[in-house]
Amino acid sequence: MMHDACYMMLNTYHVPVLLEEIIQLLAPKPGDNAIDCTLGGGGHSLALLKRISPKGKLLAIDADPAAIQEASLRLAGEGVLGQAILVNDNFVNINEIVNKTSFKPVQVILLDLGLSSYQLDTAKRGFSFWGEEPLNMQFSGGGGGTTAWEVVNNYPKQKLKEILAVNADIGKPGDIAHRIVRSRGEQSIKTTSMLVEAILGAPLSEGSGADQFSRNLPPLQRKLLTKVFQAIRIEVNRELQNLRQVLPQLLEILSVNGRLAVISYHSGEDRIVKHFFRAAAKSCICPKESPICRCTNQAKIRILTKKAIKPQVKEISANSRARSAILRVIEKLS
Ligand SMILES: C[S@@+](CC[C@H](N)C(=O)[O-])C[C@H]1O[C@@H](n2cnc3c(N)ncnc32)[C@H](O)[C@@H]1O
């Protein structure tokens, strides 16, 4: 079995998504300060650092200590680690982190949501339904908080149904919740393969479960498993709550004329970002019935991506994990 450190050296920890578009729209300049709220393997961070060098600084955050370790090696190898402050924390604590590190002013902020390829393929925390892993699914990899095991084995059926519907738009969430509850009534669901069996009513066949790279699972089953695992992961990491809490903080932290980019990977996340940006971009907040504007409200931001940006076919063929990415970028006005 390959050791994690070897994996990081031999393979790509994570391929940054929409990199060209991010750089073009965030337009980082020499001397700017940037915050990368989701460091991962440091691909986006490195590209930002190259543009803001030599005077600009980067504050980069990740909940996963493995990301901090990987990215610090990578940035050191590129000779830019000295310009970066790497913090192992949840980005929901961004105000505190910025205050503690006196990191101001901030001209550029990036939020690249979800999980890294390393977490999905290698971290052995139960993010993937291929193989046999314990049900953890925490980005931080441990140290308290809800685990996937607790969600699967302890949540009431109704709550399970809700998270399946809200976090992954699953068509018949009641059916899946019922199957999970029935299965855990027989024995505790401890591993990813036990969860797969509870959902499908049968284990993955030879050649799918046994060898994660053969991946010959019928598309509908594959889609269902992807969605159920996604829904549980989002619940475990409070991803939607964290996103709602961090967006207003980021807008406060950003300097006037500064830019914020958010990459989401599913409709639930993107809806939150889109609505937040639309509300902040409104100049008039008078009631609809009011014939003329009487409010003194001013738009806080300008939306730079009238239509959300999605990866081009070329990028998706090179990196299939980019396929669900949705990018929105704004500029702060006041
Ligand atoms: C899609 S990856 C980022 C990849 C990165 N942009 C790159 O170029 O490699 C998302 C990362 O965000 C981290 N993450 C997700 N939610 C977080 C949160 N609330 N606080 C801190 N880190 C978080 C995950 O641990 C993961 O490493």
The ligand as a Tripos MOL2 file, in Angstrom:
@<TRIPOS>MOLECULE
LIG
   27    29     1     0     0
SMALL
NO_CHARGES

@<TRIPOS>ATOM
      1 C1        -11.5570   22.0280   -3.8270 C.3       1 LIG1
      2 S1        -10.3370   21.9330   -2.5910 S.3       1 LIG1
      3 C2         -9.3590   23.3640   -2.9000 C.3       1 LIG1
      4 C3         -8.3000   23.1320   -3.9330 C.3       1 LIG1
      5 C4         -7.3560   24.2830   -4.1070 C.3       1 LIG1
      6 N1         -8.0060   25.4400   -4.6370 N.3       1 LIG1
      7 C5         -6.1700   23.8760   -4.9740 C.2       1 LIG1
      8 O1         -5.8190   24.6390   -5.9090 O.co2     1 LIG1
      9 O2         -5.5840   22.8270   -4.7240 O.co2     1 LIG1
     10 C6        -11.1920   22.4410   -1.1700 C.3       1 LIG1
     11 C7        -10.3510   22.5020    0.0840 C.3       1 LIG1
     12 O3        -11.0700   23.3150    1.0020 O.3       1 LIG1
     13 C8        -10.9850   22.7560    2.2730 C.3       1 LIG1
     14 N2        -12.1840   23.1970    2.9960 N.ar      1 LIG1
     15 C9        -13.4760   22.9300    2.6980 C.ar      1 LIG1
     16 N3        -14.2840   23.5430    3.5750 N.ar      1 LIG1
     17 C10       -13.4950   24.2110    4.4370 C.ar      1 LIG1
     18 C11       -13.7520   25.0470    5.5480 C.ar      1 LIG1
     19 N4        -14.9940   25.3070    5.9880 N.pl3     1 LIG1
     20 N5        -12.6880   25.6050    6.1740 N.ar      1 LIG1
     21 C12       -11.4190   25.3610    5.7590 C.ar      1 LIG1
     22 N6        -11.1210   24.5580    4.7160 N.ar      1 LIG1
     23 C13       -12.1480   24.0020    4.0630 C.ar      1 LIG1
     24 C14       -10.9150   21.2640    2.0590 C.3       1 LIG1
     25 O4        -10.2660   20.6480    3.1450 O.3       1 LIG1
     26 C15       -10.1110   21.1710    0.7530 C.3       1 LIG1
     27 O5         -8.7450   21.0120    1.0150 O.3       1 LIG1
@<TRIPOS>BOND
     1     1     2 1
     2     2     3 1
     3     2    10 1
     4     3     4 1
     5     4     5 1
     6     5     6 1
     7     5     7 1
     8     7     8 2
     9     7     9 1
    10    10    11 1
    11    11    12 1
    12    11    26 1
    13    12    13 1
    14    13    14 1
    15    13    24 1
    16    14    15 ar
    17    14    23 ar
    18    15    16 ar
    19    16    17 ar
    20    17    18 ar
    21    17    23 ar
    22    18    19 1
    23    18    20 ar
    24    20    21 ar
    25    21    22 ar
    26    22    23 ar
    27    24    25 1
    28    24    26 1
    29    26    27 1
@<TRIPOS>SUBSTRUCTURE
     1 LIG1         1 GROUP 0 **** ****
